Amino acid sequence: MRPEIPDKLYFKIGEVSKLAGVATHVLRYWETEFPSIKPKRANSQQRLYRRVDVDTVLTVKALLHEQGYTIAGARKFLESGQAVIDQSVVPQKASGCLEQIKTELLEMSALLNDKGKDRG
């Protein structure tokens, strides 16, 4: 589940680190690996992340940590422009589908058993 991004124009690297739940050195590494993460630099050379950068960082974290992508795979995924699926929703949907399939299979099994009894 993604954290709520505060309504600010710029975020310091420490703030982004806390929001994403990763260390600052990880953010600096991701900047080198993902061209879409480009924080501005203040006059003091401090990184200033925009809201879109923070959103990209959260997407990268979801791809790498939750969905098991490699760095190269996550980079390709971001370049393709696909939307990230929230993995916490998928099991609920899959569970509902499986229950429906199970019910239908049991109904079919009962129908087949009834036809077998009619012949005997």
NUVEX-595030 format. One line per 8 residues: number of its first residue (from 1); for each residue x, y, z of N, C-alpha, C. Coordinates in Angstrom, 3 decimals, decimal comma, m for minus. Layout:
BEGIN
NUM	X Y Z X Y Z X Y Z; ...
# end
This chain:
BEGIN
1	0,841 m1,172 0,000 0,000 0,000 0,000 0,889 1,239 0,000; 0,564 2,171 m0,879 1,379 3,367 m1,030 1,050 4,391 0,045; 2,090 5,034 0,588 1,829 6,097 1,567 1,277 7,337 0,887; 0,585 8,147 1,646 0,041 9,411 1,146 1,182 10,410 1,005; 1,293 11,034 m0,149 2,339 12,026 m0,385 1,819 13,385 0,084; 2,535 14,041 1,003 2,091 15,357 1,478 1,998 16,368 0,332; 1,162 17,366 0,511 0,942 18,383 m0,519 2,024 19,456 m0,413; 3,178 19,169 m1,022 4,307 20,102 m1,038 4,879 20,143 m2,444
9	5,608 21,202 m2,757 6,252 21,294 m4,065 7,529 20,466 m4,121; 8,346 20,570 m3,069 9,636 19,903 m3,055 9,831 19,121 m1,760; 10,583 18,031 m1,881 10,895 17,170 m0,740 12,396 16,967 m0,682; 12,949 17,014 0,524 14,363 16,722 0,704 14,552 15,211 0,673; 15,780 14,778 0,452 16,060 13,358 0,305 15,685 12,565 1,558; 15,839 13,165 2,727 15,460 12,484 3,965 13,962 12,247 4,057; 13,178 13,218 3,574 11,724 13,082 3,586 11,279 11,976 2,630; 11,898 11,943 1,448 11,560 10,911 0,466 11,967 9,542 0,993
17	13,095 9,507 1,660 13,583 8,263 2,255 12,569 7,706 3,254; 12,030 8,563 4,096 11,034 8,130 5,080 9,734 7,715 4,410; 9,289 8,473 3,410 8,055 8,135 2,702 8,158 6,775 2,015; 9,289 6,538 1,360 9,465 5,301 0,602 9,912 4,140 1,481; 10,480 4,441 2,635 10,962 3,375 3,507 12,248 2,741 3,010; 13,080 3,539 2,352 14,390 3,068 1,897 15,453 4,062 2,347; 16,696 3,611 2,387 17,797 4,478 2,816 18,119 5,511 1,741; 18,744 6,597 2,160 19,078 7,672 1,222 20,066 7,201 0,149
25	20,986 6,300 0,511 21,934 5,825 m0,505 21,225 5,025 m1,589; 20,112 4,383 m1,240 19,318 3,649 m2,225 18,685 4,631 m3,209; 18,183 5,742 m2,693 17,594 6,766 m3,566 18,646 7,324 m4,525; 19,839 7,575 m4,016 20,902 8,097 m4,880 21,268 7,080 m5,958; 21,266 5,793 m5,600 21,541 4,743 m6,579 20,433 4,682 m7,632; 19,179 4,745 m7,189 18,062 4,695 m8,130 18,106 5,862 m9,105; 18,616 7,014 m8,662 18,758 8,159 m9,568 19,666 7,807 m10,740; 20,694 7,007 m10,492 21,609 6,622 m11,562 21,005 5,562 m12,471
33	20,101 4,755 m11,949 19,528 3,649 m12,715 18,233 3,988 m13,441; 17,482 4,956 m12,933 16,192 5,308 m13,513 16,220 6,764 m13,969; 16,256 6,988 m15,286 16,335 8,359 m15,798 15,145 9,232 m15,405; 14,012 8,613 m15,079 12,831 9,409 m14,732 12,908 10,004 m13,327; 13,872 9,575 m12,525 14,066 10,169 m11,198 15,178 11,212 m11,318; 14,766 12,473 m11,412 15,736 13,563 m11,586 15,413 14,697 m10,629; 15,879 14,610 m9,396 15,608 15,717 m8,476 16,400 16,960 m8,880; 15,818 18,103 m8,598 16,522 19,365 m8,841 17,580 19,533 m7,761
41	18,482 20,459 m8,009 19,503 20,782 m7,012 19,303 22,213 m6,554; 19,319 22,407 m5,245 19,265 23,758 m4,683 20,648 24,396 m4,845; 20,749 25,669 m4,532 22,060 26,335 m4,605 23,084 25,663 m3,706; 22,604 25,038 m2,645 23,493 24,328 m1,727 23,809 22,918 m2,213; 23,364 22,577 m3,426 23,543 21,260 m4,049 22,718 20,155 m3,378; 21,791 20,538 m2,513 20,918 19,548 m1,886 19,857 19,113 m2,887; 19,550 17,817 m2,901 18,536 17,288 m3,808 17,152 17,744 m3,361; 16,359 18,192 m4,327 14,979 18,563 m4,079 14,094 17,759 m5,023
49	13,377 16,803 m4,458 12,512 15,935 m5,247 11,152 16,599 m5,441; 10,651 16,560 m6,670 9,300 17,029 m6,943 8,320 15,901 m6,639; 7,063 16,222 m6,627 6,026 15,237 m6,337 6,082 14,068 m7,338; 6,331 14,373 m8,612 6,410 13,331 m9,636 7,612 12,416 m9,375; 8,711 12,976 m8,856 9,874 12,163 m8,505 9,539 11,217 m7,357; 8,832 11,735 m6,362 8,447 10,909 m5,208 7,527 9,782 m5,669; 6,596 10,098 m6,551 5,694 9,078 m7,070 6,470 8,002 m7,830; 7,458 8,419 m8,614 8,294 7,465 m9,346 9,094 6,600 m8,388
57	9,618 7,195 m7,330 10,370 6,431 m6,329 9,470 5,371 m5,691; 8,241 5,738 m5,361 7,309 4,777 m4,770 6,957 3,665 m5,756; 6,855 4,010 m7,025 6,590 3,003 m8,054 7,771 2,052 m8,181; 8,976 2,596 m8,215 10,185 1,775 m8,303 10,271 0,835 m7,106; 9,992 1,351 m5,921 10,043 0,499 m4,733 9,029 m0,632 m4,840; 7,812 m0,331 m5,297 6,788 m1,365 m5,450 7,235 m2,422 m6,454; 7,818 m1,988 m7,557 8,271 m2,940 m8,566 9,392 m3,835 m8,046; 10,360 m3,233 m7,368 11,523 m3,992 m6,910 11,226 m4,836 m5,677
65	10,567 m4,260 m4,697 10,415 m4,931 m3,403 9,151 m5,781 m3,302; 8,069 m5,355 m3,948 6,809 m6,071 m3,801 6,530 m7,026 m4,959; 6,934 m6,629 m6,173 6,610 m7,445 m7,335 7,797 m8,240 m7,865; 8,962 m8,058 m7,275 10,118 m8,883 m7,604 10,817 m8,573 m8,911; 10,657 m7,379 m9,436 11,352 m7,010 m10,659 12,836 m6,798 m10,377; 13,656 m6,984 m11,406 15,061 m6,596 m11,334 15,145 m5,113 m11,680; 16,322 m4,531 m11,493 16,508 m3,120 m11,850 16,212 m2,933 m13,341; 16,773 m3,796 m14,180 16,567 m3,676 m15,634 15,092 m3,877 m15,984
73	14,446 m4,832 m15,351 13,034 m5,083 m15,616 12,158 m3,921 m15,193; 12,471 m3,345 m14,047 11,700 m2,189 m13,572 11,911 m0,995 m14,495; 13,134 m0,826 m14,990 13,422 0,274 m15,912 12,588 0,105 m17,193; 12,553 m1,103 m17,741 11,757 m1,367 m18,943 10,274 m1,153 m18,664; 9,828 m1,584 m17,489 8,425 m1,423 m17,118 8,055 0,055 m17,092; 8,904 0,879 m16,492 8,633 2,315 m16,421 8,668 2,960 m17,804; 9,585 2,511 m18,649 9,679 3,058 m20,001 8,455 2,709 m20,834; 7,841 1,556 m20,549 6,668 1,132 m21,313 5,419 1,926 m20,933
81	5,448 2,560 m19,755 4,328 3,390 m19,335 3,154 2,616 m18,757; 3,357 1,360 m18,390 2,284 0,564 m17,809 2,003 1,017 m16,382; 0,807 0,719 m15,925 0,426 1,045 m14,554 0,815 m0,107 m13,633; 1,221 0,224 m12,427 1,583 m0,790 m11,438 0,317 m1,310 m10,780; 0,212 m2,622 m10,656 m0,947 m3,242 m10,018 m0,686 m3,343 m8,530; m1,649 m2,917 m7,741 m1,537 m3,030 m6,287 m1,701 m4,501 m5,924; m0,628 m5,129 m5,456 m0,634 m6,565 m5,176 m1,547 m6,951 m4,023; m1,923 m6,004 m3,176 m2,802 m6,346 m2,054 m4,222 m6,611 m2,534
89	m4,578 m6,118 m3,732 m5,921 m6,315 m4,267 m6,012 m7,631 m5,028; m4,933 m8,050 m5,657 m4,952 m9,236 m6,508 m5,384 m10,494 m5,764; m4,843 m10,804 m4,578 m5,275 m12,016 m3,912 m6,772 m12,042 m3,602; m7,358 m10,902 m3,286 m8,784 m10,862 m2,998 m9,579 m11,201 m4,247; m9,204 m10,634 m5,379 m9,894 m10,913 m6,627 m9,695 m12,372 m7,019; m8,480 m12,867 m6,895 m8,185 m14,246 m7,256 m8,963 m15,200 m6,361; m9,055 m14,877 m5,087 m9,787 m15,722 m4,148 m11,251 m15,818 m4,549; m11,847 m14,705 m4,931 m13,244 m14,702 m5,364 m13,440 m15,534 m6,618
97	m12,497 m15,425 m7,573 m12,577 m16,214 m8,806 m12,437 m17,701 m8,516; m11,515 m18,036 m7,627 m11,321 m19,442 m7,294 m12,552 m20,039 m6,631; m13,186 m19,278 m5,784 m14,409 m19,761 m5,141 m15,506 m20,006 m6,176; m15,620 m19,122 m7,133 m16,621 m19,276 m8,185 m16,319 m20,521 m9,035; m15,061 m20,722 m9,385 m14,664 m21,898 m10,159 m14,965 m23,172 m9,383; m14,650 m23,166 m8,097 m14,901 m24,335 m7,257 m16,393 m24,666 m7,223; m17,217 m23,655 m7,057 m18,673 m23,856 m7,017 m19,170 m24,449 m8,332; m18,690 m23,905 m9,453 m19,115 m24,407 m10,761 m18,653 m25,836 m10,983
105	m17,430 m26,167 m10,554 m16,932 m27,538 m10,702 m17,746 m28,522 m9,861; m18,110 m28,116 m8,652 m18,936 m28,984 m7,811 m20,310 m29,209 m8,433; m20,877 m28,167 m9,037 m22,171 m28,305 m9,704 m22,066 m29,249 m10,899; m20,997 m29,116 m11,673 m20,790 m30,004 m12,823 m20,586 m31,435 m12,369; m19,846 m31,626 m11,294 m19,612 m32,958 m10,747 m20,930 m33,595 m10,300; m21,766 m32,812 m9,661 m23,065 m33,325 m9,215 m23,925 m33,712 m10,412; m23,907 m32,903 m11,468 m24,658 m33,227 m12,684 m24,157 m34,514 m13,315; m22,860 m34,688 m13,384 m22,283 m35,902 m13,963 m22,613 m37,127 m13,122
113	m22,575 m36,985 m11,804 m22,923 m38,105 m10,919 m24,392 m38,488 m11,079; m25,270 m37,498 m11,239 m26,690 m37,769 m11,430 m26,933 m38,500 m12,747; m26,235 m38,127 m13,808 m26,392 m38,797 m15,106 m25,875 m40,224 m15,032; m24,815 m40,452 m14,281 m24,277 m41,787 m14,115 m25,242 m42,699 m13,378; m25,987 m42,164 m12,426 m26,962 m42,948 m11,666 m28,160 m43,302 m12,536; m28,520 m42,381 m13,452 m29,669 m42,638 m14,348 m29,398 m43,793 m15,274; m28,168 m44,006 m15,689 m27,812 m45,078 m16,604 m27,732 m46,433 m15,902; m27,437 m46,425 m14,630 m27,192 m47,666 m13,899 m28,384 m48,333 m13,449
# end
